[in-house]
Protein backbone atom coordinates (compact mmCIF):
# COMPACT_ATOMS: atom_id res chain seq x y z
CA UNK A 1 0.00 0.00 0.00
CA UNK A 2 1.23 3.44 -0.92
CA UNK A 3 0.02 6.14 1.44
CA UNK A 4 0.60 9.81 0.60
CA UNK A 5 3.01 11.58 2.91
CA UNK A 6 2.25 15.29 2.65
CA UNK A 7 4.98 16.21 5.17
CA UNK A 8 7.68 14.34 3.26
CA UNK A 9 8.47 16.05 -0.05
CA UNK A 10 10.99 13.32 -0.92
CA UNK A 11 8.47 10.47 -0.60
CA UNK A 12 8.71 8.30 -3.69
CA UNK A 13 11.85 10.04 -4.96
CA UNK A 14 15.08 8.06 -5.13
CA UNK A 15 18.47 9.47 -4.26
CA UNK A 16 19.50 8.89 -7.87
CA UNK A 17 16.58 11.04 -9.06
CA UNK A 18 17.56 13.77 -6.59
CA UNK A 19 21.20 13.88 -7.72
CA UNK A 20 20.28 13.66 -11.41
CA UNK A 21 17.80 16.52 -11.10
CA UNK A 22 20.30 18.73 -9.27
CA UNK A 23 22.98 18.04 -11.89
CA UNK A 24 20.50 18.91 -14.65
CA UNK A 25 19.54 22.09 -12.82
CA UNK A 26 22.98 23.33 -11.71
CA UNK A 27 25.61 21.27 -13.51
CA UNK A 28 28.47 19.59 -11.64
CA UNK A 29 30.54 22.76 -11.24
CA UNK A 30 27.86 24.87 -9.58
CA UNK A 31 26.59 21.93 -7.55
CA UNK A 32 30.14 21.49 -6.23
CA UNK A 33 30.23 25.20 -5.37
CA UNK A 34 26.94 24.93 -3.47
CA UNK A 35 27.81 21.69 -1.67
CA UNK A 36 31.58 21.36 -1.35
CA UNK A 37 32.13 17.62 -1.44
CA UNK A 38 34.70 15.87 -3.61
CA UNK A 39 32.22 13.59 -5.35
CA UNK A 40 30.82 16.78 -6.96
CA UNK A 41 34.11 18.57 -7.62
CA UNK A 42 36.69 15.94 -8.60
CA UNK A 43 35.81 13.62 -11.49
CA UNK A 44 32.09 13.69 -10.65
CA UNK A 45 29.64 11.01 -11.69
CA UNK A 46 26.20 9.92 -10.58
CA UNK A 47 27.55 6.52 -9.51
CA UNK A 48 30.36 7.87 -7.32
CA UNK A 49 28.04 10.50 -5.82
CA UNK A 50 25.42 7.92 -4.91
CA UNK A 51 28.01 5.68 -3.29
CA UNK A 52 29.32 8.55 -1.15
CA UNK A 53 25.91 9.99 -0.26
CA UNK A 54 24.53 6.62 0.82
CA UNK A 55 27.39 6.26 3.32
CA UNK A 56 27.47 9.88 4.53
CA UNK A 57 24.29 11.11 6.23
CA UNK A 58 25.39 14.76 6.66
CA UNK A 59 26.18 15.09 2.94
CA UNK A 60 22.97 13.35 1.91
CA UNK A 61 20.98 15.76 4.07
CA UNK A 62 22.62 18.75 2.38
CA UNK A 63 21.79 17.33 -1.05
CA UNK A 64 18.20 16.55 -0.08
CA UNK A 65 17.74 20.01 1.47
CA UNK A 66 19.01 21.68 -1.70
CA UNK A 67 16.70 19.53 -3.80
CA UNK A 68 13.70 20.50 -1.66
CA UNK A 69 14.70 24.18 -1.93
CA UNK A 70 14.87 23.90 -5.73
CA UNK A 71 11.45 22.24 -5.82
CA UNK A 72 9.71 24.69 -3.53
CA UNK A 73 11.43 28.03 -4.04
CA UNK A 74 13.31 27.79 -7.28
CA UNK A 75 17.08 28.29 -7.40
CA UNK A 76 18.73 30.00 -4.45
CA UNK A 77 21.82 32.14 -4.68
C-alpha contacts under 8 A as a table, 3 or more apart, distances in Angstrom:
res1	aa1	res2	aa2	distance
4	X	11	X	7.99
5	X	8	X	5.43
5	X	9	X	7.66
5	X	11	X	6.59
6	X	9	X	6.82
8	X	11	X	5.52
9	X	68	X	7.05
10	X	13	X	5.28
10	X	14	X	7.88
10	X	64	X	7.95
10	X	68	X	7.72
13	X	17	X	6.34
13	X	18	X	7.02
14	X	17	X	5.16
14	X	18	X	6.40
15	X	18	X	4.97
15	X	19	X	6.23
15	X	50	X	7.15
16	X	19	X	5.27
16	X	20	X	5.99
16	X	46	X	7.30
16	X	50	X	6.69
17	X	20	X	5.11
17	X	21	X	5.97
18	X	21	X	5.29
18	X	22	X	6.27
18	X	63	X	7.83
18	X	64	X	7.11
18	X	67	X	6.46
19	X	22	X	5.17
19	X	23	X	6.15
19	X	46	X	6.99
19	X	49	X	7.86
19	X	50	X	7.82
19	X	63	X	7.54
20	X	23	X	5.17
20	X	24	X	6.17
20	X	46	X	7.05
21	X	24	X	5.06
21	X	25	X	6.08
21	X	67	X	7.97
22	X	25	X	4.95
22	X	26	X	5.86
22	X	27	X	7.25
22	X	31	X	7.25
22	X	67	X	6.60
23	X	26	X	5.30
23	X	27	X	4.47
23	X	28	X	5.71
23	X	31	X	6.85
24	X	27	X	5.74
26	X	29	X	7.60
26	X	30	X	5.54
26	X	31	X	5.68
27	X	30	X	5.78
27	X	31	X	6.07
28	X	31	X	5.06
28	X	32	X	5.97
28	X	40	X	5.94
28	X	41	X	7.00
28	X	44	X	6.99
29	X	32	X	5.18
29	X	33	X	6.37
29	X	40	X	7.36
29	X	41	X	6.59
30	X	33	X	4.85
30	X	34	X	6.18
31	X	34	X	5.09
31	X	35	X	6.02
31	X	36	X	7.98
31	X	40	X	6.69
32	X	35	X	5.13
32	X	36	X	5.09
32	X	37	X	6.48
32	X	38	X	7.70
32	X	40	X	4.82
32	X	41	X	5.12
33	X	36	X	5.71
35	X	40	X	7.82
35	X	62	X	7.21
35	X	63	X	7.46
36	X	40	X	7.28
36	X	41	X	7.32
37	X	40	X	5.74
37	X	41	X	6.56
37	X	59	X	7.81
38	X	41	X	4.87
38	X	42	X	5.37
38	X	44	X	7.82
39	X	42	X	6.00
39	X	43	X	7.11
39	X	44	X	5.31
39	X	45	X	7.32
39	X	48	X	6.33
39	X	49	X	5.21
39	X	52	X	7.18
40	X	43	X	7.44
40	X	44	X	4.98
40	X	45	X	7.55
40	X	49	X	6.95
41	X	44	X	6.09
44	X	48	X	6.93
44	X	49	X	7.06
45	X	48	X	5.43
45	X	49	X	6.10
46	X	49	X	5.14
46	X	50	X	6.07
47	X	50	X	5.26
47	X	51	X	6.30
48	X	51	X	5.15
48	X	52	X	6.29
49	X	52	X	5.23
49	X	53	X	5.98
50	X	53	X	5.11
50	X	54	X	5.94
51	X	54	X	5.47
51	X	55	X	6.67
52	X	55	X	5.38
52	X	56	X	6.11
53	X	56	X	5.04
53	X	57	X	6.79
53	X	59	X	6.03
53	X	60	X	4.97
54	X	57	X	7.04
54	X	60	X	7.00
56	X	59	X	5.60
56	X	60	X	6.26
57	X	60	X	5.04
57	X	61	X	6.11
58	X	61	X	5.22
58	X	62	X	6.48
59	X	62	X	5.13
59	X	63	X	6.34
60	X	63	X	5.10
60	X	64	X	6.08
61	X	64	X	5.06
61	X	65	X	5.94
62	X	65	X	5.12
62	X	66	X	6.19
63	X	66	X	5.20
63	X	67	X	6.19
64	X	67	X	4.99
64	X	68	X	6.19
65	X	68	X	5.13
65	X	69	X	6.18
66	X	69	X	4.99
66	X	70	X	6.19
67	X	70	X	5.12
67	X	71	X	6.25
68	X	71	X	5.04
68	X	72	X	6.08
69	X	72	X	5.26
69	X	73	X	5.47
69	X	74	X	6.60
69	X	75	X	7.24
69	X	76	X	7.52
70	X	73	X	5.63
70	X	74	X	4.46
70	X	75	X	5.18
70	X	76	X	7.33
71	X	74	X	6.03
73	X	76	X	7.57
